[in-house]
Amino acid sequence: MEQRVAEPIATPEVQPTVWRTQSATILFVVMVVGLIVAPFFTYPLFLMQAMCFALFACAFNLLIGYVGLLSFGHALYFGWASYLSAYSAKAWGFTPELAILTGTATGAVLGLLAGSLAIRRQGIYFAMITLALAQMMFFFALQAKFTGGEDGIQAVPRGHLFGLIDLSKEMNMYIVVLVIFLAGFLFIYRIIHSPFGEVLKAIRENETRAISLGYKTDRYKLVAFVLSATLAGAAGGTKAIVLQLASLTDVNWPMSGEVVLMTLVGGLGTIFGPVLGSFIILVMQYKLAAVGEWVLVIQGVIFVACVLLFRRGIVGELANKLKIRL
């Protein structure tokens, strides 16, 4: 008599994990396909700018969404990376890949310096320290000669990638930005789903308990801070090459507020939320450019509406309804 082997039954713990992984994979594929075909339907320059800000928002979300640290000064890393990337490409003749790496390294160094000071405090004190440091560097950028002051650094050459690929051609530049964005996105995804990421979540939920378990939480927070600043630097450096411009707007405090808005609208603590939020905010800015300063009022109304009606953000609310983790 043939003996049947019982098939393993998926436990309730395994099923949600598999479902979450499959959902994230499907959404990632949809996002990649959408970004590949998007240049054929809209302006590539807008899409490249949106991807730079999406990476910036994802970097910020790594800090606030998974560690619970609210930084009001992330424009410091984004803006100064933009300046150094633009200056190295224009004044030093760096190739675009070296210029972007210069911006990324700038974000890392500034993140290490600022993080070493800021993580000694918590809550509103942490946020105020990051804001104070960012404003100090803003006034330095305003006075320094190499930044161009209010004019910024203009006409930044895109150059040739590895000396071979001409980035003055829009589609070549688009492919490079897409690769950088996806690499940064996947890197963040790997961080938050690693043992290191689990410790960061534990710190966010209950730092006192994490300390009691033997984790040196200040070290973990500093590493997360530096990683977030580094990725913000990569976004700023790429943006300078794409738009061929670095200006005071990149390093001023409204930029820090804008990335907070992008993250909250899309979904705090979700991997896809900051991407959606950045695209929504940029589309709104472009479509409502004709109304001038009223754009800020409209953004404020949207921010209040999201806080009151969509406390988890758009992606967060959808994930909660579908019982999945995005």
C-alpha positions as CSV (number, residue, x, y, z in Angstrom):
1,M,0.0,0.0,0.0
2,E,1.4,3.3,-1.0
3,Q,2.3,5.5,1.9
4,R,1.6,9.2,1.6
5,V,3.9,11.8,3.0
6,A,2.1,14.6,4.8
7,E,2.7,18.0,3.3
8,P,4.1,20.6,5.7
9,I,1.5,23.0,6.9
10,A,2.5,26.7,6.9
11,T,2.2,28.0,10.4
12,P,0.4,31.3,11.0
13,E,3.8,32.9,11.7
14,V,5.3,31.8,8.3
15,Q,2.3,32.7,6.2
16,P,2.3,36.5,6.9
17,T,6.1,36.7,6.4
18,V,5.8,35.0,3.0
19,W,2.9,37.3,2.1
20,R,4.8,40.4,3.1
21,T,7.9,39.3,1.1
22,Q,5.8,38.6,-2.0
23,S,3.9,41.9,-1.7
24,A,7.1,43.9,-1.4
25,T,8.6,42.0,-4.3
26,I,5.5,42.7,-6.5
27,L,5.5,46.4,-5.6
28,F,9.2,46.7,-6.2
29,V,8.8,45.2,-9.7
30,V,5.9,47.5,-10.4
31,M,7.9,50.5,-9.3
32,V,10.9,49.5,-11.5
33,V,8.7,48.9,-14.5
34,G,6.9,52.1,-14.0
35,L,10.2,54.1,-13.7
36,I,11.5,52.4,-16.9
37,V,8.5,53.3,-19.0
38,A,7.8,56.7,-17.4
39,P,10.3,58.7,-19.5
40,F,8.2,57.9,-22.6
41,F,5.2,59.6,-21.1
42,T,6.6,62.6,-19.1
43,Y,9.7,64.7,-18.8
44,P,12.8,62.7,-17.9
45,L,14.3,65.7,-16.0
46,F,11.3,65.8,-13.7
47,L,11.6,62.1,-13.1
48,M,15.3,62.3,-12.3
49,Q,14.7,65.1,-9.8
50,A,11.9,63.1,-8.2
51,M,14.1,60.0,-7.9
52,C,16.8,62.1,-6.2
53,F,14.3,63.4,-3.7
54,A,12.8,59.9,-3.3
55,L,16.2,58.6,-2.2
56,F,16.6,61.6,0.1
57,A,13.2,60.9,1.7
58,C,14.1,57.1,2.0
59,A,17.3,58.1,3.8
60,F,15.4,60.4,6.2
61,N,12.9,57.6,6.8
62,L,15.6,55.2,7.8
63,L,16.4,57.5,10.7
64,I,12.9,58.6,11.8
65,G,10.9,55.6,10.7
66,Y,13.1,52.8,12.0
67,V,15.1,54.5,14.8
68,G,12.6,57.1,16.0
69,L,15.0,60.0,15.7
70,L,13.4,63.2,14.2
71,S,16.0,65.3,12.4
72,F,15.1,68.9,11.4
73,G,18.5,69.4,9.7
74,H,18.8,66.8,7.0
75,A,19.2,69.5,4.4
76,L,22.7,69.9,5.8
77,Y,23.8,66.6,4.2
78,F,21.7,66.9,1.1
79,G,22.7,70.5,0.4
80,W,26.4,70.3,1.2
81,A,26.8,67.1,-0.8
82,S,25.2,69.1,-3.7
83,Y,27.7,71.9,-3.2
84,L,30.8,69.7,-3.1
85,S,29.6,67.5,-5.9
86,A,28.9,70.5,-8.1
87,Y,32.2,72.2,-7.2
88,S,34.3,69.2,-7.7
89,A,32.8,68.6,-11.2
90,K,33.1,72.2,-12.2
91,A,36.3,73.5,-10.6
92,W,38.3,70.3,-10.1
93,G,37.2,68.6,-13.3
94,F,36.0,65.4,-11.6
95,T,34.1,62.9,-13.7
96,P,30.4,62.5,-12.7
97,E,30.9,59.3,-10.8
98,L,33.7,60.9,-8.7
99,A,31.7,64.0,-8.2
100,I,28.7,62.0,-6.9
101,L,31.1,60.0,-4.6
102,T,32.5,63.3,-3.3
103,G,29.0,64.4,-2.4
104,T,28.3,61.0,-0.8
105,A,31.5,61.2,1.3
106,T,30.6,64.8,2.3
107,G,27.2,63.5,3.7
108,A,29.0,60.7,5.6
109,V,31.6,63.0,7.2
110,L,29.0,65.7,8.1
111,G,26.7,62.9,9.4
112,L,29.5,61.5,11.6
113,L,30.3,65.0,13.1
114,A,26.7,66.1,13.6
115,G,25.5,62.6,14.8
116,S,28.3,62.4,17.4
117,L,26.8,65.6,19.0
118,A,23.1,65.1,18.4
119,I,22.7,61.5,19.7
120,R,23.7,62.6,23.2
121,R,20.2,64.1,23.5
122,Q,16.8,62.7,22.8
123,G,13.4,64.0,21.7
124,I,13.0,67.7,20.9
125,Y,16.5,68.4,22.1
126,F,17.9,66.0,19.4
127,A,15.7,67.7,16.8
128,M,16.8,71.2,17.8
129,I,20.5,70.3,17.8
130,T,20.2,69.0,14.2
131,L,18.3,72.1,13.2
132,A,20.9,74.4,14.8
133,L,23.8,72.6,13.1
134,A,22.1,72.8,9.7
135,Q,21.4,76.5,10.1
136,M,25.0,77.2,11.1
137,M,26.2,75.5,7.9
138,F,23.5,77.4,5.9
139,F,25.0,80.8,7.0
140,F,28.5,79.5,6.2
141,A,27.2,78.5,2.7
142,L,25.8,82.0,2.3
143,Q,29.1,83.6,3.1
144,A,31.6,81.2,1.5
145,K,33.0,82.3,-1.9
146,F,33.2,78.8,-3.5
147,T,29.4,78.3,-3.0
148,G,28.5,81.3,-5.1
149,G,26.4,82.8,-2.3
150,E,22.9,83.5,-3.5
151,D,23.7,82.6,-7.1
152,G,24.9,79.1,-6.2
153,I,27.1,77.0,-8.4
154,Q,25.6,77.0,-11.9
155,A,26.4,75.4,-15.3
156,V,27.7,72.2,-13.6
157,P,29.0,69.9,-16.4
158,R,27.5,66.4,-16.5
159,G,30.6,65.1,-18.2
160,H,31.2,61.5,-19.3
161,L,30.5,58.6,-16.9
162,F,33.8,56.6,-16.6
163,G,35.0,58.7,-19.5
164,L,32.8,56.8,-21.9
165,I,29.1,57.6,-21.5
166,D,28.0,61.1,-22.4
167,L,25.6,62.2,-19.6
168,S,24.6,65.3,-21.5
169,K,22.2,63.0,-23.3
170,E,19.0,62.8,-21.3
171,M,18.3,59.1,-21.4
172,N,21.9,58.2,-20.5
173,M,21.6,60.5,-17.4
174,Y,18.2,59.0,-16.6
175,I,19.6,55.4,-16.6
176,V,22.4,56.4,-14.2
177,V,20.0,58.2,-11.8
178,L,17.6,55.2,-11.9
179,V,20.5,52.8,-11.1
180,I,21.6,55.0,-8.2
181,F,18.1,55.3,-6.8
182,L,17.4,51.6,-7.0
183,A,20.8,50.7,-5.4
184,G,20.1,53.1,-2.6
185,F,16.5,51.8,-2.2
186,L,17.7,48.2,-2.0
187,F,20.5,49.1,0.4
188,I,18.0,50.6,2.8
189,Y,15.6,47.6,2.4
190,R,18.5,45.3,3.2
191,I,19.4,47.4,6.3
192,I,15.9,47.4,7.8
193,H,15.5,43.6,7.2
194,S,18.9,42.7,8.7
195,P,19.7,41.9,12.4
196,F,21.1,45.4,12.6
197,G,17.7,46.8,11.4
198,E,15.9,44.7,14.0
199,V,18.0,46.3,16.8
200,L,17.1,49.7,15.4
201,K,13.4,48.9,15.6
202,A,13.9,47.7,19.1
203,I,15.5,51.0,20.0
204,R,12.6,52.8,18.5
205,E,10.1,50.8,20.4
206,N,11.8,50.7,23.8
207,E,15.4,52.0,24.1
208,T,15.6,51.3,27.8
209,R,14.8,47.6,27.2
210,A,17.3,47.4,24.4
211,I,20.0,48.8,26.8
212,S,19.0,46.2,29.4
213,L,19.5,43.5,26.8
214,G,23.1,44.6,26.4
215,Y,22.9,46.7,23.2
216,K,25.0,49.9,23.1
217,T,22.2,51.9,21.7
218,D,24.3,55.1,21.1
219,R,26.5,53.2,18.7
220,Y,23.6,51.8,16.8
221,K,22.0,55.2,16.6
222,L,25.2,56.8,15.4
223,V,25.7,54.2,12.7
224,A,22.1,54.7,11.5
225,F,22.6,58.5,11.6
226,V,25.7,58.2,9.4
227,L,24.1,55.8,7.0
228,S,21.1,58.2,6.6
229,A,23.3,61.2,6.1
230,T,25.5,59.2,3.6
231,L,22.4,58.3,1.5
232,A,21.1,61.8,1.7
233,G,24.5,62.9,0.4
234,A,24.3,60.5,-2.5
235,A,20.9,62.0,-3.3
236,G,22.2,65.6,-3.1
237,G,25.3,64.9,-5.2
238,T,23.3,63.2,-7.9
239,K,20.8,66.0,-7.9
240,A,23.6,68.6,-8.5
241,I,24.8,66.7,-11.6
242,V,21.2,66.2,-12.9
243,L,20.1,69.8,-12.6
244,Q,23.6,71.2,-13.1
245,L,23.0,73.5,-10.1
246,A,23.7,73.7,-6.4
247,S,22.0,76.5,-4.5
248,L,21.1,77.8,-1.1
249,T,17.7,76.2,-1.5
250,D,19.3,72.8,-1.1
251,V,20.8,73.6,2.3
252,N,18.1,75.9,3.8
253,W,15.7,74.7,6.6
254,P,12.6,74.5,4.3
255,M,14.3,71.6,2.5
256,S,14.5,69.8,5.8
257,G,10.8,70.5,6.3
258,E,10.0,69.3,2.8
259,V,11.6,65.9,3.3
260,V,9.6,65.5,6.5
261,L,6.4,66.3,4.6
262,M,7.3,63.8,1.9
263,T,7.9,61.0,4.4
264,L,4.7,61.7,6.4
265,V,2.5,61.9,3.4
266,G,3.8,58.7,1.9
267,G,4.0,56.7,5.1
268,L,6.4,56.9,8.0
269,G,8.2,53.7,8.7
270,T,7.3,52.1,5.3
271,I,9.8,51.3,2.6
272,F,7.7,52.5,-0.3
273,G,6.0,55.5,1.5
274,P,8.8,58.1,1.1
275,V,9.0,57.3,-2.6
276,L,5.3,57.9,-3.2
277,G,5.3,60.9,-1.0
278,S,8.2,62.6,-2.8
279,F,6.5,62.1,-6.2
280,I,3.2,63.5,-4.8
281,I,4.9,66.6,-3.4
282,L,7.0,67.3,-6.5
283,V,4.0,66.8,-8.8
284,M,2.0,69.2,-6.7
285,Q,4.8,71.8,-6.8
286,Y,5.0,71.6,-10.6
287,K,1.2,71.7,-11.2
288,L,0.6,74.5,-8.7
289,A,3.6,76.6,-9.6
290,A,1.3,79.2,-11.1
291,V,-0.2,80.1,-7.8
292,G,3.1,81.2,-6.4
293,E,3.6,81.2,-2.6
294,W,0.1,79.7,-2.1
295,V,1.8,76.3,-2.8
296,L,3.2,76.4,0.8
297,V,-0.3,77.0,2.1
298,I,-1.7,74.1,0.1
299,Q,1.1,71.9,1.3
300,G,0.4,72.9,4.9
301,V,-3.3,71.9,4.4
302,I,-2.3,68.6,2.9
303,F,0.1,68.0,5.8
304,V,-2.6,68.7,8.4
305,A,-5.1,66.5,6.5
306,C,-2.6,63.6,6.5
307,V,-1.9,64.0,10.2
308,L,-5.7,64.0,11.0
309,L,-7.0,61.5,8.5
310,F,-4.1,59.4,7.3
311,R,-2.0,59.1,10.4
312,R,0.1,56.3,8.9
313,G,0.5,58.0,5.5
314,I,-1.0,56.8,2.2
315,V,1.1,53.6,2.0
316,G,0.8,53.0,5.7
317,E,-3.0,53.2,5.6
318,L,-3.1,50.8,2.6
319,A,-0.7,48.4,4.2
320,N,-2.9,48.5,7.4
321,K,-6.1,47.8,5.4
322,L,-4.5,44.9,3.5
323,K,-2.7,43.6,6.6
324,I,0.7,43.6,5.0
325,R,4.0,45.4,5.7
326,L,5.3,47.7,3.0
